[in-house]
Amino acid sequence: MVNIKVEVDSYENAENLIKTLKQMAYVTSVEMEDEDDKNLKPMSATDFYKRINAANLAQKENRLFSQQAVKTEVASW
């Protein structure tokens, strides 16, 4: 068996390529990995809702800030 890694410019093109590869008799398996998925970390539903509640609390307490506010702050250093 030989593994081949192919990078494709879009998700749609990747799906089309996979469909084509699966039709070939000599291809035994096809898998697709998304680079963005490698950075995902699983969490429980409890952790998910804790994060939402913490974000809602931060918003109520005006502890949120925008990227523009950070840029302005950094520019003043």
C-alpha positions as CSV (number, residue, x, y, z in Angstrom):
1,M,0.0,0.0,0.0
2,V,1.2,3.5,-0.8
3,N,-0.2,6.7,0.9
4,I,-0.5,9.9,-1.0
5,K,-1.1,13.4,0.5
6,V,-2.8,15.9,-1.8
7,E,-3.6,19.5,-0.9
8,V,-6.6,21.0,-2.7
9,D,-7.6,24.7,-2.8
10,S,-11.2,24.4,-1.7
11,Y,-13.5,22.0,0.1
12,E,-15.7,21.7,-2.9
13,N,-12.7,20.6,-5.1
14,A,-11.7,18.2,-2.3
15,E,-15.1,16.5,-2.4
16,N,-15.0,16.2,-6.2
17,L,-11.5,14.7,-6.0
18,I,-12.6,12.2,-3.4
19,K,-15.7,11.2,-5.4
20,T,-13.4,10.6,-8.4
21,L,-10.9,8.6,-6.4
22,K,-13.6,6.4,-4.9
23,Q,-14.7,5.4,-8.4
24,M,-11.3,4.0,-9.2
25,A,-11.1,0.2,-8.8
26,Y,-7.5,0.2,-7.5
27,V,-8.0,2.8,-4.7
28,T,-8.7,0.9,-1.5
29,S,-9.7,3.8,0.8
30,V,-10.0,7.6,0.7
31,E,-9.9,9.9,3.8
32,M,-10.1,13.6,4.1
33,E,-8.6,15.7,6.8
34,D,-9.2,19.4,7.4
35,E,-6.3,21.3,8.8
36,D,-8.7,23.4,10.9
37,D,-10.1,20.3,12.6
38,K,-6.7,19.4,14.0
39,N,-6.9,22.4,16.4
40,L,-10.3,21.5,17.7
41,K,-10.4,20.2,21.3
42,P,-13.4,18.1,22.5
43,M,-15.4,19.4,25.4
44,S,-18.4,18.2,27.3
45,A,-21.8,19.8,27.1
46,T,-21.2,21.1,30.7
47,D,-17.9,22.8,29.7
48,F,-19.6,24.3,26.7
49,Y,-22.4,25.9,28.7
50,K,-19.9,27.0,31.4
51,R,-18.0,28.9,28.6
52,I,-21.2,30.4,27.3
53,N,-22.2,31.5,30.8
54,A,-18.8,33.0,31.5
55,A,-19.0,34.9,28.2
56,N,-22.5,36.2,29.1
57,L,-21.3,37.3,32.5
58,A,-18.2,39.1,31.0
59,Q,-20.5,40.9,28.6
60,K,-22.8,42.1,31.4
61,E,-19.8,43.3,33.4
62,N,-18.4,45.1,30.4
63,R,-15.2,43.0,30.4
64,L,-15.3,42.4,26.6
65,F,-13.2,44.4,24.2
66,S,-12.8,44.5,20.5
67,Q,-9.8,43.8,18.4
68,Q,-9.8,47.5,17.4
69,A,-9.6,48.5,21.1
70,V,-6.6,46.2,21.5
71,K,-4.9,47.7,18.4
72,T,-5.5,51.2,19.8
73,E,-4.1,50.3,23.2
74,V,-1.0,48.6,21.7
75,A,-0.4,51.6,19.4
76,S,-0.2,53.9,22.5
77,W,2.6,51.9,24.1
